[in-house]
Amino acid sequence: MEDVLLVVVIAVALGFDFTNGFHDTANAVATSVSTRALSPRLAVAVAAAANLAGAFVTTAVAKTVGKGIIDSGLATTHTILAALIGAIAWNLLTWWFGLPSSSSHALFGGLIGAALAQSGTGGVEWHGLAHKVAIPALLAPTLAFAAAFALLVTIYWTVGTWITPGAGNRTFRIGQLATGTFMAFTHGANDAQKTMGVIALALFAHGSIDEFYIPFWVKLAAGGAIAAGTYTGGWRIMRTLGQRLYKMEPAAGFAAQASASVTIYLGTKFGYPLSTTHTISGAVLGAGATRRLSAVRWGVAGNIVVAWILTIPAAGLVAAALYWPIVGAF
């Protein structure tokens, strides 16, 4: 039965990775599509390929997720399955309502809720959670906001003084081919690793591996699943992020993508499992604020913030509620 449960956990983890891909497609391509730098289908195709490539960059984030959120010595495959189902449930709910909530934080909420149900407060690595999740969750969108604001102001002061608006739009649409691809690459580098970490944790808890590491087949499977989800596309969320926050121009899209992707790349390098949703949303708001504060639809932004706040506890409650029924079933 334990072997069957492990197979189920791996399958559900890859299912979560797939939902992460279509849920977070907007993170990588919404700005490119909304400024007409790329057609929607070409944008998601490029993003899918870049996501897959990014999955092989490093395993620092995977190790943080596998060992730094909950106690790997106490976790079981039942814990992980409950966590994944809780995360998927929240992903699907927010996708249905078109809210760009964080798939990463849904996973963290699921892990925390399931660990609490299984082992109480001792099952959660609170120090790692604070330093690797909570603090970066606040800093990443703030840094992306400031960077996008500063970069776009610099663009307006320099390029805007010697280039016509039409030529500027054409130039920055071309620039978005690079920044959009890099954004998708960093998304794959950070987000695919979260599923890798969960699968490796399940293998470790099952006894299939003696020490925690990321097998190559896990990297390949996780990268393929998130790429497939990305290609499927999250059109509801793309509309929210690409147009409903504010009407974006090519220069703003370029600044937002460049700022967010650099922030995510640095976080990935140091093993921080960032929310790509939070980061690109912060960058989009930063770019929008350069025009005037009223250019940003703060009501929509407020709804997104509410979804962010609810994500960890909501996914955690679902996971905690499912833990004992899963133990009974397996």
N, C-alpha and C positions, 0 to 999 in steps of 0.2 A: 504493500500500500504506500510506503514511503517513496518508492521509485515512481509510482503513478503520480503521487502528489508533486514530486519534483518536476516531472514533465508538464503537469498542469501549471505550475508556477512559472516555468520558462515560457510556456505558450502565452500565459496571461501577461507576463512582463513584456513580451514582444508586442502583444496587443496594446498595452499601455504606450509603448514606444511609437506604435503606429498612430494612436490618438494624439500623442505629443506632436508628431509630425504634422497632421492635418490641423490640429488646434493652433500650432505655432507657425504655420505657413505664412500667416500675415506678418509675423515678426520680420521675416526675411524679404518678402516681396511686395508688401502693401504699398510702401512708398514708391517703389519703381513702377508699379502698375498705376497708382493714382496720378503720377506725373507723366504717364504715358511714355516712360523710358523703355518699357518692355510690354509686350502683350501678355495677358494673364497666363496663357499656356506656356509660352516661352519662359516667362519668369519662374513658374513653378518647376519646369524642367531643369533650368539652370540651378535653382535652389536645391532640388533633389540631389543632383550630382555633387554639388558643393557640400551638402549635408553628409553624404556618404564619405567624401574625402576627409572631412573634418573629424569623423569618428575615429580615425587612426592616428591622430596627432599625439595624444598623450593619454595616460590613465590616471592622472593626479586627481581629477574630479571623481572618477569611479571609486578610487580608494577612500576618498572622503565620504561618499554616500554609503559605501559598504561597511566602513568601520567607524565613521565619525558621528553618525546620527543616532543610532541605537546600539546597544551592547551586542556585538557580534557573537559573544560567547553564550548569550542567553537566547538569541533569536532562533526561531525554528522556521521550517518551511510554511507552517500554518500562519505564523506572524506575517511573513512576507506576502503570502497570498491575500490575506485580509487587507494589508496595506495597499496592494496593487488594485484590488477591486474598489476600495474607497477612493483612490486617486482617479481611476477610470470613471467612476460615477460622477465625480465633480467635474472632470473634463467634459464629459458629454452634456452635463447640465449647462455649464457656462458656454459651451459651443452652441447649444440650441438657442440660447438667448443672445448670442453674438458678443459676449463679453470676453475680452482678452485677459483672462485670469492666468495665473502661473501654473503650468503643468508640473514644474519642479516643486513648487510649494504644495501642490496637491499630493505629490509623492511623499514629501517630507511629513505632511499632516497624516497621511495614511500610515507611514512607518511609526510615527509617534503614538497615534491612537491604538494601533495594534500592539505595540510594545507595552503601553500602559495597561491594556487589557490583559496581557499575558503575565507581565512581571511587576506591574506597579511602577513607581517612579524610578526604581533601580534599573529598569530596562532601557532608559533613555540616557544618552550621553549629553547631559545638559551643557557642559562646558563647550563641547564641540558644536552643539547646536547654536549656541550664542555667538561663537567666534567664526564659525564657518558658514552659518546660514543667516542669523538675525541681523548681525552688523552689516554684512555685504548686501543684504536685501534693502537696507536703508541707504547705503552709500552708493550702490551701483546706479540707480535711477537718478540720484542727485548729481553724481559726477557726469552722467550722460546728458542731463539737462543743461548743466553749466557748460560742458564742452560744446554741445550743439549750438547753444546761444552764442558763445564766444566765436566759434568757427564761422557761423553765418554772418555775424556782425563784421568779422574780418573780411569775408567774401564781399559783402556789400560795400565796405570802405575801399577795397582794392579793385577787384574785378569790375564792380559796378560803376567805377568812374571812367573806364575806358572801353567798355564793351556794351553793345546795344542789348536791350532785353531779349530780343529774338535770338541773337547769337549766344547770349548767356544761357538761355533755356536749352538750346541745342548742345552746348558744351557740357552742361551739367547732366543732361540726359545720358550722354556718353559716359560721363563720370560715374553715373549710377550703375552702369554695367559692372564696374569694378567694385564699388562700395556694396552693391546688392549681393554680388557673389561672395564677397568677403564676409558680409553679414550672415549669409547662409552657411558659410564654412565655419564661422565661430559658433553658430547655433548648433551645428552638428558636433563640433568639438566639445561643447559644454553639455548639451542635452542628451546626446546618445550615450555619453558616459554614465549618466544617472541610471539608465537601464542596465548597462554593463555592471555597475556596482551592485545592483539588486540581484542580478542573476548570479554573479560571483558569490554574493552573500548566501544565496540559496544553495549553491554547490558546496560551500564551506559548511553550512548548517547541516546539510545532508550527509557530509563526509566524502563527497566525490573528489574534493581537493583537500590536501592536508594543511595548506597554508593559503592565505588570501592572496590571490593574484587574478589577472584577467586573461583567460585563455583566448587564443586568436579567433576561434570559432564564435566566441561571445562577441568580440568586437565586430566581426563580419555580420552576424545576425542582427545586432543592435543597429549598426549603421544602415543595413538594408531595410530594416523595419521603419526607421525614422525617415529614410529617403522615400520609401513607398508612401508613407503617410503625407509627406510634404507634397508629393506629386498629385495626390488625391485632391489636396487644396482645402483650405478653410475659408470659404468665401464669405460667410457671415461675419467672421471676425475681421477679415481683410477690409470690409467696408467700414467697420467701426474705426479701425486704426488708420486707414488710408484717407478717409474723407470726413468722418463725423467729428473727429477732434478739431480739425480745421482744414480748410482747403489748401493743399500743399502745392508748392511750386518746385521745379527741378532742383534749384539751389538748396532749398530747405530739405528736400528729400536726400540730397547728397550729404548735407551736414548731419542730418539725423542718423543716416546709416553709418557714416564714417565714425561718428562719436560713439554710437552704441556698439559697433563691432570692435573697436579698439578697447573699449571698456570690458567687453565680454572676453576678448582675447587675453587681456592681462589677468582677469579673474581665473580663466581656465589654466593659464600658466602656473598660477600659485595654488591651484586646487580648490578654488571656491566655486561651489555649484550655484551659479547665479541664475536668476530668473531672466531669461531673454525677453520675456513679455514686459516685465517691469522696466528693463533697461531701455528697450526701443521706445516704449511709451514715454519715458522720461525725456528721451532725446527728441521725440516728436513735439512734446510740449515745449521744450527748450527752444526749438527752432520756431515754433509758432509764436512764442513770447517776444521774438525780435520785432515782429510787426506792431503789435500792441496787445495788451493783455486781453482785450475784448475779442481778438481774433480767434482765441482758443475757446471752444465750447466747453466751459468748465463744468457744466451739468453732466455731460457725457463723461468727462474726466472723473467727476465725483462718483459716478456709477462704477467706473473701473476700480477706483480706490476701495469702494465698499466690497467689490468682488475679491480684491486682494486680501482685505482684512478677514473676510469670511473663509478663505480657501483652506488654511491649515486646520482650523477647528472643525469645519464642515467635513472635510475628507477624513479627519481623525475620528469624528463621531461615527461615520459610516464604517470605517475599518474596525473600530472598537466593538461596534454592534455585531459585526460579522465574525469576529475572532472565534468565539465559542461555538457558534453553528458550524464553522469550518472544521474545528477540532472534532466535533461530533460526527461530521460527514466523512472525515478521513481518519 
